[in-house]
Amino acid sequence: MRPRPSCAGPRADRRPGVRQALTAGLVAVLLAATGCTRPSGSPAARATPSGAVADASASGIDVLFLAMMVAHTEQTLQLVRVGLERTADPEIRTLIAAIEATETDELSTMRGWLRDAGPSAVAAAARHDHSGHSDAAAGLARLRAAPAAQADRVLLDVLAAHQATAARLARAQSDAGTSAQVRELARRIEQSRTAEVALMAKLAAAPPSGR
């Protein structure tokens, strides 16, 4: 998948002092949005390499975003696949099948960009602690345990919360990342996840007879 030319707004100020502040703020947003923790005893700037990801302007913050989003997308695909087993609603099935197709493609792209960044980027991604992504773990447990009559409601609730987290993570990256290609991917992720959350809210509010 080749990223399209960026349609995002003006790039953030790249002056050293502003860049340092933005990077520090973005790391905090990324970690808070996903529930991740930094590698023990290692500041985030050291935990991620500064080599190229998708272009020469890429930095460690871009690698951090990709590593977090890869983990988040893997969790999304788990939720979707369990959801496809639990729901018979045709509209919900259409939505989550589209999510599965889109995010499978995005996952392949992000893994490729991490590989392109070199072994140190792959190792940094592997070292990053994703154990704090409890929303997906708890959501999967809720979805699997839900009675058949409640499976659709639980699926929409769990998946909407998960996709809202992805939108927040992507918004932070598109505002302050350095790689134009990674920022463009983040922009598209924010738009798609926000639209999905809105659609799931409508589906959840509609009575079964209205679907």
C-alpha positions in Angstrom: 0.0 0.0 0.0 1.5 3.3 -1.1 0.6 6.2 1.2 -1.1 9.0 -0.7 0.3 12.5 -0.6 -0.4 14.1 2.7 -3.6 16.2 3.0 -2.9 17.0 6.7 -2.7 20.6 7.9 0.5 22.6 8.4 3.4 20.7 9.9 4.3 21.4 13.5 7.1 23.8 14.1 10.4 21.9 13.7 12.7 24.3 15.7 14.8 22.3 18.2 13.2 23.6 21.3 9.6 23.2 20.0 10.4 19.8 18.5 11.8 18.6 21.9 8.7 19.8 23.7 6.4 18.3 21.1 8.2 14.9 21.2 8.0 14.8 24.9 4.3 15.6 24.8 3.7 13.1 22.1 5.4 10.3 24.0 3.2 11.1 27.0 0.0 11.0 24.8 1.1 7.8 23.0 1.8 6.0 26.2 -1.4 7.3 27.9 -3.6 6.6 24.9 -2.5 3.0 24.7 -1.8 2.1 28.3 1.8 1.2 27.5 4.7 1.7 29.8 8.2 2.7 28.8 10.9 0.0 28.9 12.2 -0.3 32.4 15.1 2.1 33.2 15.1 3.5 29.7 13.7 6.9 28.5 11.5 6.7 25.4 14.0 8.6 23.3 16.5 5.8 23.9 14.0 3.1 23.4 13.4 3.9 19.8 15.9 4.3 17.0 16.2 7.4 14.8 16.9 5.5 11.6 14.6 5.8 8.5 11.2 4.2 8.6 9.5 5.3 5.4 11.6 8.3 4.5 14.7 10.2 5.5 12.7 12.5 7.9 11.6 9.7 10.2 12.6 9.7 13.8 12.3 7.6 16.9 8.8 9.0 17.6 7.6 7.5 14.3 9.0 4.1 15.2 7.3 4.4 18.6 4.0 5.1 17.0 4.4 2.2 14.5 5.3 -0.2 17.3 2.3 0.8 19.4 -0.1 0.8 16.4 1.1 -2.6 15.3 0.3 -4.0 18.7 -3.0 -2.2 18.8 -4.0 -3.4 15.3 -3.2 -7.0 16.2 -5.6 -6.6 19.1 -8.2 -5.1 16.8 -8.0 -8.1 14.5 -8.5 -10.5 17.5 -11.6 -8.6 18.6 -13.0 -8.6 15.0 -12.4 -12.3 14.5 -14.2 -13.2 17.7 -16.9 -10.7 16.8 -17.4 -12.5 13.5 -18.0 -15.7 15.4 -20.5 -14.1 17.8 -22.7 -11.8 15.7 -25.2 -12.7 13.1 -26.3 -9.1 12.4 -25.6 -8.4 8.8 -24.8 -4.7 9.2 -22.4 -5.4 12.1 -20.8 -8.2 10.1 -20.3 -6.0 7.1 -18.7 -3.3 9.2 -16.3 -5.6 11.1 -15.3 -7.5 7.9 -14.3 -4.2 6.4 -12.3 -3.3 9.5 -10.6 -6.7 9.3 -9.6 -6.1 5.6 -8.4 -2.6 6.1 -6.4 -3.2 9.3 -4.8 -6.4 7.9 -3.5 -4.2 5.0 -2.3 -1.5 7.4 -0.6 -4.0 9.6 1.4 -5.4 6.7 2.4 -1.8 5.8 3.5 -0.9 9.3 5.5 -4.1 9.8 7.2 -3.5 6.5 8.2 0.1 7.5 9.6 -1.2 10.8 11.6 -3.8 8.9 12.9 -1.1 6.6 14.0 0.9 9.6 16.5 -1.9 10.4 17.1 -4.5 13.1 17.3 -1.9 15.8 13.8 -0.7 15.1 12.4 -4.2 15.1 14.2 -4.9 18.3 12.9 -1.7 19.9 9.4 -2.6 18.9 9.8 -6.1 20.3 11.1 -4.7 23.6 8.3 -2.2 24.1 5.9 -3.3 26.9 2.4 -3.6 25.5 1.0 -5.4 28.6 -0.9 -2.3 29.5 -3.3 -2.8 26.6 -5.9 -4.1 29.0 -8.8 -2.7 27.1 -8.4 -5.4 24.4 -7.8 -8.2 26.9 -10.7 -7.3 29.0 -12.8 -6.7 25.9 -12.1 -10.1 24.5 -13.0 -11.7 27.8 -16.3 -9.8 27.9 -17.1 -10.6 24.3 -16.4 -14.3 24.7 -18.4 -14.5 27.9 -21.4 -12.5 26.7 -24.8 -14.3 26.3 -25.8 -14.6 22.7 -28.6 -12.0 23.2 -26.0 -9.5 24.4 -23.1 -10.3 22.0 -23.9 -7.5 19.5 -24.1 -4.8 22.2 -20.9 -6.0 23.9 -19.1 -6.2 20.6 -20.0 -2.7 19.6 -19.2 -1.3 23.0 -15.8 -3.0 23.2 -14.7 -2.3 19.6 -15.8 1.3 19.7 -13.7 2.0 22.8 -10.7 0.2 21.2 -11.0 2.2 18.0 -11.4 5.5 19.8 -8.0 4.8 21.5 -6.5 4.2 18.0 -7.9 7.5 16.8 -6.3 9.4 19.8 -3.0 7.7 19.2 -3.1 8.5 15.5 -4.1 12.1 16.2 -1.1 12.6 18.4 1.2 11.2 15.7 -0.2 13.2 12.8 0.3 16.4 14.8 3.9 15.8 15.8 5.5 13.0 13.9 8.4 13.7 11.5 7.9 11.2 8.7 5.4 12.5 6.1 4.4 9.0 5.2 3.8 7.9 8.8 1.9 11.1 9.5 -0.3 10.5 6.5 -1.0 7.0 7.6 -1.8 8.3 11.1 -4.2 10.9 9.5 -6.1 8.2 7.6 -6.2 6.0 10.7 -7.7 8.8 12.8 -10.3 9.5 10.1 -11.3 5.9 9.6 -11.5 5.0 13.3 -13.5 8.1 14.2 -16.0 7.2 11.4 -16.2 3.7 12.7 -16.9 4.8 16.2 -19.7 7.0 15.0 -21.2 4.2 12.9 -21.0 1.8 15.9 -22.8 4.3 18.1 -25.6 4.5 15.5 -25.8 0.7 15.3 -25.9 0.4 19.1 -28.7 3.0 19.4 -30.9 1.4 16.7 -33.4 -1.2 17.8 -32.8 -4.7 16.3 -35.9 -4.3 14.1 -34.3 -1.2 12.6 -31.3 -3.0 11.3 
